[in-house]
Amino acid sequence: MLAKKVKALRKKKGWSQQKLAQEAGLSFNAITKIEQGKALHPTLKTLIKLSDVFNITLDELAGRK
């Protein structure tokens, strides 16, 4: 769920994975792992950075309504 959401939000902004990593202050490797679904337990700090860069809540990022 998180993988698809992050990828969709990134593409909506027209950003590459590298651009998202720079904007969020995360590593390129972290972004690729998240989008591939290989980051099974991302830290709260990582999730906050992603929600901030996309200007959405953590609930929205997690797919909660």
Secondary structure, DSSP 8 states (H G I E B T S, - for coil): -HHHHHHHHHHHHT--HHHHHHHHT--HHHHHHHHTT--SS--HHHHHHHHHHHT--HHHHHT--
